[in-house]
Amino acid sequence: MFRTIDVDLIIFGGGIAGLWTLNRVVQSGYNAILLEKNQLGGGQTICSQGIIHGGIKYALNGMITSASNAIREMPAVWEACLDGSGPIDLTEVEVLSRAHYLWPKQSISARMAAFFASRAVQGRISHVPSQERPDTFRNNRFRGSVYRLHEFVLEVHSLVQVLAKPVTDRIFHASPEDYVLDHQDGTVTALKFPEHAFSLRPKKMLFCCGEGYEELAKRFSLPAPEMQLRSLHMVMVKFDQQRTATNTPASNRAQGGSFLGKTTSMYARYPASPLYAHCLSGGTRPLVTITTHYTQDRSMVWYLGGEIAESGTKRNVEEQVDAAKSTLEELLPWVDFDNTQWATLQINRAEPKQSTLTLPDSAFAESYENFITAWPTKLALAPDLAEKVLSYLPPAEGGNLPEQLSVLPTPSIATTAWEEAF
């Protein structure tokens, strides 16, 4: 005999959007659960660079855009959570860097310097004196300016772990093949799990499953909204040096001698250091965005996004690696790229469809019948998305989850791209 289990909300998708929202709705008294068909954080979340940015990269044409303004408050929200004073406790999340940096190519330095000094970006960006720059820019061959952004970089695997921890008993592994749908007057009223003899009867269902939305939209016969995919071809560079006590994001002084000292040769090379920075070349997006991550054997990996990843969708793996090598050697000719390993990763970003296929300005949430469809569009906007979802929910009735749900397995956490690649 089937037992019917009433819940306030079923969340489909265990990425950053689903996990953050699950925490917030449970805190608000809702009896909610999350279903993930693969691994927590799999797809876009675990493959992201972990940057909690404040929108400056959307103002690289010298103008503050709606996208830039939509996200400008997000670093402060995340910072409060990281410090333990925000709506979600993220004090155990590993912060790779408390700042993200930006350096313009010399050809555009003067033009961008005037914009970065303007009132339009006051408090969001500041010039960095030479003695306070990241080690990569302390080499005496570097010519140009470096700016510090009010942004930071998180280790995403630890973020997924921390978000899952307080709601582990509400997270379950279930694919569409595990349940059948009950319908009434054309509306889905329940998810029936035949193998376990129970049905889930939710008041609301939230779809925040990224690229997996298309499959569920067909299964649940959702007429809207439509989804678009934008592709990236990311690049990873693994260096032979390992992370040590003096080679950390908090204290990343140069290995093998100070970059401020005299070089023995105009063409001397130095070991790579942890780097978190955008390089500007005059376009509307960074030429390359570099973040630093670490494998389990503590080897250092530079992860490259930005324009090179977007245009890289037109290149095969070998061509993309060659393009990345030549770009880095042109921008940072003093960095030693000998004894490195290179790999690429092709991923899709799932977003609500735009008429021009452009990047949406803000987090997206839309309600239809008893369904809510949501995309954060950017990692940093997950808190904003959760609050939008809360606004669509009826009053919470709460309650404890019955023991029957414990028969469903718990999904594992996805492995990072660099662990897979190397």
N, C-alpha and C positions, 0 to 999 in steps of 0.2 A: 504494500500500500504506500502510495506517494504521500510524503509530508510536504506541505507548503510553508516556505520560510519567507516571511515578509522582511524586506530591507528598505531603507530610505533611498539608497543610491547604489547602483553597480557601476564601477569605473572600469572601462576596457582600455588597457594599456598601462604598462609599468615603467614608462620613461619618466623624465623629470616632471612633466605636466601631471601625469596620473599620481605619482608619489606625493608631490607637493599638495595637490588638491585633496588626496585622501587624508593627509595629516590635518589639513585645515577643516575639513568637514567633520572629522571625528572630534576635533577640539570643540567644534560648534554644536556637538550633541547629536550628530546624525549617525544612524546605524548603517554604515557604509562598508562595502568590500571592493576589492580590486581583483580583476582577472587579467592575467598575462599569459599569452599563448607560447611565448618563447622564454627569454631571460629578462630580468629586470635591468633596465637601462640599455637594452639592446637597440641597435639602430642608431638614430640620430644622437641620443644622449651620450652614450659611451664613446661615440666618434667625434664629439664636439671638442673644441680646444679649451673649454672650461672658462672662457672669458666672461666675466660679469661686467659688461661695458655700459657706458653712459651715453652712447649715441654720437660721440665725436666723429666716429668713422663715417657717419652718415652726413657729415658737414664738410667733407674734404674739398668741395667745390667753392668753399668760402662762404656758404650760406647755411643758416640753421633751418633744417627741414622739419616736417611734421614727424618723420621717423626719429630724428634726433631728439625732439622734445618729448615724444611718447615714452622714451626709455630713460630719460635723464635722471629720474628719481630712483631707479632700480638699485644702483650700487649702495645707496644709503639703507635701503630695505634689507639687502643681503648682509651688509656690514653689521646691522643690528642683530640679525640672526646669528652671525658668526661670533658676535660678542656675547650672546646669550640673552639679549634684551628684546629680540624680535619675536614675531608670532610663532616661529619654529626654532628650536634649539639646534644650531649647527656648530656648536663649539668644538665638536670632535672631527669636523671636516678638515682635511689637510689643505691649507692655503699655500699654493705654490709660489705666488708672488702677491704682495700687497699693492703693487702698482703695475700698470701696463704702460709701455713707453711708445714714443712715436718719433721717427726721424725722417725729415724730407730729404730727397735727393737734392744735391747742391743746386741744380737747375731751377728748383722752385722754392728754395729756402727763403729768399727775401719776400716773395709774395705771401707765403704761408705765415711767416713770422708776424706780419702785420695783422692777419686775421686772428692768430693765436693770442695776440696781445689785446684784442678788442674786448669790449664789454660783453659781447654776445656769448663768449665762452668763459667769462670770468668765473673762477671757482671750479672749473671742470678740467683745466689744463694749466700747467705751469712750466716755465723754462727750467732746465736742470743744469746747474753749474758743472763744469768739467770734472771736478773732484768728487761729485756725487753721482756720476753716471754709472750705469751698469758696466761691467768690465769690458764688454765687447766694444764699447765706445770710448774707453780710456786709452786705447792705442794711439800713439802719436801720429799715426797715419790717417786717423779719422778727421775729416774736415766737415764741419757742419754743426747743426744744433740738435739737441735732444729735448723732448718734452715729456713731462710726466702726466699721465691721465689719471683721473679719479676712477680707476677701474682696478680689478684684481683678477687673479686666475686661480681656479680651484682644481684639485685633483678629483676628477668626476667619479671615478670608481668609489672613492671614499664618500662622496656626496650621496651616491645611490645607497650605499650601506647605511649611512646615518639617517636618511629619510625613511628607509624601510624598517629600521630597528623598532621604533615605537608602535608600529602598526603591522608587525609581522603576522599576527594572528588574523589579520584581515586581508592578507594577500595570498592568492591562490593561482596555481597553474591550471589553465583550462583553455583548450583550443575550441574553435567552432564545431569540430567533430565530436566534442564531448557532450554537447547539449542540443536539444531540439526546442523550437519556439512554439509557445502557445499563442494563438491569435484570438481576438474578439473584436468584431466589427472592423476588421482590417488593421487593428493595432496589436502589437506584441505586448502580451500581458505577463508572460513568465518565461523563464528558462528552465527547461526540464532536463534533469540529469538522470537518464534511465538506469545507468550502471549503479547509481547510489540511491535511487528511489526517493529523490526529493526534487522540489521545484523552487526556484528563486522567484519571488514576486516583488519587483522593485517599484517604487513610486516614480523614480527617475533613473535613466541610464545615461551615462556620460561616455562619449567616444573621444578619447584623446590618445589614439594609438598610431599617430603619424601615418606612415605609408600604408599601414594595415587598415586604415579607414575604408579604403575602397572595397575591400572584401566584405567588411561588416555592413557597409552601406547597402550593398546588394542583398546580403542575407536578411537584413532587417527592412528592406524595401524603403530606404530613406530617399525622398525625392531631391533633397538639398541638404547642405551646400555641396558644391563641387570642390574637388581637390586639384592642386597643381603640384608638380614635382620639379624641383630645380637641382641639377646635378653638380657635384664637386669631384675633383680628382686631386685629393690631398697627397702630400709627400712627407715621408718620414726619413730622417737622417740619424742613424745610430752611431755615436762616437765610441771609441774604445775606452775612454776614461770613465771612471765610475764616480758615483755620488759619495762624497766623504763628509766629514764633520765641517770642513771648511769650504765645501762645494755644495751649498744649499741655497735655496731661494732667499733665506734670511741673511746669509753671509756669503755672497758669491764673489769673493775676491779672486783675482786671476791666478790660475795654476801656472807653474813654470816661470815665475817672474812677473813683476808688475808691468802692465801695459804702458805705464807712464814713464818707464825707464827708457834709456836710449836703445834703439835696435842696433844689432850688429850689421844688419844689411837692410837696404831699402825694401827687399823682398822677403824679409824674415816672416815666418809663420808662427802663430801662437795657438795653443790648445783652445778649443771652444769653451765658452762659459755659458751658464744658464742665461737664456735670453727670452724676454717677453716684450715684443715690440711690433708695431706696424711700420712699414716703410712706404712713404708716399712718393709718387712719381708724377703727380699732376692730374691723375684721373679722378673719377668719382668714388673710387674704392682703393684700399691699400694695394700696392703692387704685390706685397707679400706680408702676411701676418705670421709671426713666429712665436710659438710657445714651447716650453721645455717640459719634458715628462721623463719618467724613469721606469725601466723594466724591473722585474723582480730580482734580477741579478745586479740591480742598481746602476746599470748603464744608462747614460744620458741620451735622450732622443729629442731632436728638434722636430716639431710638427708644423708643417707649412700650409697655411690657408691663404685667403685673399684672392686677388685677381688671378694669380698663377694657378690656383685650384679651379677657378671658374672657367678660365680659358683652356685649362688642361683637359676638359672633357672632350676636346677635339684631337687630343694626342693619345697615342698608345702609351703603355707603361715605359718603354725605353725612351721614347721622345719626351715624356713628362719628366723623367729623372734627368735627362740631359738638359732640359730647360731649367729645372730647379738648380742644378749644379752651376750652370753658367750665370744664372741670376745671383746666386749667393756669392760666387767668386767675384762678380763685378761689384756687388754692394759691399762685401766684407773681405777684401783680398788678403788681409793679414790672418784670417782664420784658417787653421790647418784642417783640410778635409781629407787628408790621407788616412788610411785605415778606418774608413767609414763604410757603413752598410746603408743601402738605399732601398726604399720600398714605397709603394703607392697604395692608396685606398680610394675606391670609387663609391661614393655614397649619394643618396638622394635626400633632399630636404622637402618634407611634405608641408604644404601650406594651403590656406583657403585660396581658391582660384581668383586671380586678378585679371581684369580685362586686358592688361598689358603684360601679364606674366612677370610683373615687378614684385619686389619684396614687400609684403604687407607692412604697414607702419606700426601696428600694435598687436597685442595678443587678441585672439579671435575666439568668441564663444557665441553660439546661436542655439536657440531652443526651438524645437518642433515637436508637437504632441508631448509625449513624455521622454523625448530624447534631447540631449544637449550634445552638440558637436563642438570640439575645441581644438585649437592649435596654439601653442605659445608663440610660434614663429621664431623666437629666439630664446635661448637658455635663460637669459637674464629676466625675461618677462613671465616666468612661471608663477611668481607670487601674484602678479596682476591678473593672470588668467584664473587662478584659484578664487580670487575675490569676485570675478565676473560670474563664475559658476555658482558661487554661493548666492548671488542675487537672483538666480533662476530657481532655487530650491524652495519648496513649501516648508512650513514650520517643521522642525525636527521632532520626531517621536522617540528617538533613542532606542534603548534596549540592548540586550546582550546577544551575541551570535550563538546559535544553538550548536551542540556538539556535532551534529551531522556534517557540518562544513569541514571539520577536521580531517575527513577522509580524502579531501582534495589535497594534492601535493603542493608544496611551496616551491616557486621558481627560484633558480639560482641567479646570481648576479653575473652579467655579461663580462667577458674578458676585454681588456683594452686592445685597441688596434695594434699597438706596438708589441704587445705580447704575442698576438697572433702572427704578426709579420716577421718577428725576429726570434 
